[in-house]
């Protein structure tokens, strides 16, 4: 007498689940792209400016960046959390669980370092003598965010393609 364990029936994601993961993957890619643009284009520009000129430029233009980030960051983080819940009983859960820490690390770095540092740059309270050093650290940590963004986007893509 032999026993076999039947494979459980494959559950198909609903249209709402597919829409949530689609929005999340697109937002993840957009967020990572925005961070990459900031790192490559603006980062080089920032470093090319003398400290006081950078602070003046940042005070004038930071609002454009500050207003853009939430448009891609919120759908990314909230979408990843939502998809982790929606796909909890699916094999894709492991990929959403892998993506989630990436976006949480980015959130911690953003609110723990970038928000206060950017506020100091924009308000002019950052000491001019420390701007070059602080900006170098800013860019180093920003590249760490980009790496986590690529990881989070990759894991989200794997969740969608393997669901």
C-alpha positions as CSV (number, residue, x, y, z in Angstrom):
1,X,0.0,0.0,0.0
2,X,1.4,3.3,-1.0
3,X,0.4,6.8,0.1
4,X,0.8,9.9,-2.0
5,X,0.3,13.4,-0.9
6,X,-1.8,15.3,-3.3
7,X,-0.7,18.7,-4.4
8,X,-3.0,21.3,-3.0
9,X,-5.1,23.0,-5.7
10,X,-3.5,26.0,-7.2
11,X,-5.2,29.2,-6.2
12,X,-5.3,31.9,-8.8
13,X,-4.8,35.5,-7.7
14,X,-7.9,37.8,-8.0
15,X,-7.9,40.8,-10.3
16,X,-7.6,43.1,-7.3
17,X,-4.5,41.2,-6.1
18,X,-3.0,41.4,-9.6
19,X,-3.7,45.1,-9.7
20,X,-2.1,45.7,-6.3
21,X,1.1,43.8,-7.3
22,X,1.2,45.6,-10.7
23,X,1.0,49.0,-9.1
24,X,3.6,48.0,-6.5
25,X,6.1,46.7,-9.0
26,X,5.7,49.8,-11.2
27,X,6.0,52.1,-8.1
28,X,9.0,50.2,-6.9
29,X,10.8,50.7,-10.3
30,X,9.8,54.3,-10.4
31,X,11.1,54.9,-6.8
32,X,14.4,53.2,-7.6
33,X,14.7,55.2,-10.8
34,X,14.1,58.5,-8.9
35,X,16.7,57.6,-6.4
36,X,19.1,56.6,-9.2
37,X,18.5,59.9,-11.0
38,X,19.2,61.8,-7.7
39,X,22.4,59.8,-7.1
40,X,23.8,60.2,-10.6
41,X,22.6,63.5,-11.8
42,X,21.9,65.7,-8.8
43,X,24.6,64.1,-6.7
44,X,27.3,65.0,-9.1
45,X,25.8,68.5,-9.5
46,X,25.7,69.0,-5.8
47,X,29.3,68.0,-5.4
48,X,30.4,70.4,-8.2
49,X,29.1,73.4,-6.3
50,X,30.9,75.4,-3.6
51,X,29.3,74.7,-0.2
52,X,27.4,78.0,0.1
53,X,26.2,77.9,-3.5
54,X,24.9,74.3,-2.9
55,X,23.0,75.4,0.2
56,X,21.5,78.3,-1.7
57,X,20.5,76.0,-4.6
58,X,19.1,73.4,-2.2
59,X,17.1,75.9,-0.2
60,X,15.5,77.1,-3.5
61,X,14.9,73.7,-5.2
62,X,14.6,71.1,-2.5
63,X,10.8,71.3,-2.6
64,X,10.7,69.8,-6.1
65,X,12.5,66.7,-4.8
66,X,10.6,66.6,-1.5
67,X,7.3,66.7,-3.3
68,X,8.2,64.0,-5.8
69,X,9.5,61.3,-3.4
70,X,6.2,60.6,-1.6
71,X,4.5,60.0,-5.0
72,X,6.6,56.9,-5.6
73,X,7.7,56.0,-2.0
74,X,4.2,55.7,-0.5
75,X,2.7,53.4,-3.2
76,X,5.9,51.3,-3.0
77,X,6.0,50.8,0.8
78,X,2.2,50.5,1.2
79,X,1.9,48.3,-1.8
80,X,4.6,46.0,-0.6
81,X,2.9,45.7,2.8
82,X,-0.5,45.1,1.1
83,X,0.9,42.5,-1.3
84,X,2.6,40.7,1.6
85,X,-0.9,40.4,3.2
86,X,-2.8,39.7,0.0
87,X,-0.4,37.0,-1.1
88,X,0.1,35.5,2.4
89,X,-1.3,32.1,1.3
90,X,0.5,32.1,-2.1
91,X,4.1,31.0,-2.9
92,X,4.8,34.6,-3.9
93,X,4.7,35.5,-0.2
94,X,8.4,34.6,0.2
95,X,9.3,37.3,-2.4
96,X,7.0,39.9,-0.9
97,X,8.6,39.1,2.5
98,X,12.0,39.5,0.9
99,X,11.0,42.9,-0.7
100,X,9.5,44.4,2.5
101,X,12.8,44.7,4.5
102,X,14.4,46.6,1.6
103,X,11.7,49.3,1.6
104,X,11.7,49.4,5.4
105,X,15.5,50.0,5.4
106,X,15.0,52.8,2.9
107,X,12.2,54.3,5.1
108,X,14.5,54.2,8.1
109,X,17.4,55.8,6.3
110,X,15.1,58.4,4.8
111,X,13.4,59.5,8.0
112,X,16.5,58.9,10.2
113,X,19.1,60.6,8.0
114,X,17.8,62.3,4.8
115,X,14.8,64.2,6.2
116,X,16.8,65.9,8.9
117,X,19.9,66.4,6.8
118,X,17.9,67.8,3.9
119,X,16.0,70.1,6.3
120,X,19.3,71.4,7.6
121,X,20.6,72.0,4.0
122,X,17.3,73.7,3.0
123,X,17.1,75.9,6.1
124,X,20.7,76.9,6.0
125,X,21.3,75.6,9.5
126,X,24.0,73.1,8.2
127,X,27.4,74.7,8.9
128,X,29.0,75.7,5.6
129,X,32.3,74.3,6.8
130,X,30.7,70.8,7.1
131,X,28.7,70.8,3.9
132,X,31.3,69.0,1.7
133,X,31.8,66.2,4.3
134,X,28.1,65.9,5.1
135,X,27.2,65.8,1.4
136,X,29.8,63.0,0.7
137,X,28.2,61.0,3.5
138,X,24.7,61.9,2.1
139,X,25.7,60.4,-1.3
140,X,27.3,57.3,0.3
141,X,24.1,56.5,2.2
142,X,22.0,57.4,-0.8
143,X,23.8,54.7,-2.8
144,X,23.0,52.2,-0.1
145,X,19.3,53.2,-0.6
146,X,19.6,52.7,-4.3
147,X,21.0,49.1,-3.7
148,X,18.1,48.4,-1.4
149,X,15.7,49.8,-4.0
150,X,17.1,47.5,-6.7
151,X,16.7,44.6,-4.3
152,X,13.2,45.5,-3.3
153,X,12.2,46.0,-7.0
154,X,13.8,42.7,-8.0
155,X,12.0,40.8,-5.2
156,X,8.7,42.5,-6.1
157,X,9.2,41.5,-9.8
158,X,10.0,37.9,-8.7
159,X,6.8,37.8,-6.6
160,X,4.7,38.9,-9.6
161,X,6.5,36.6,-12.1
162,X,6.4,33.6,-9.9
163,X,2.9,34.0,-8.3
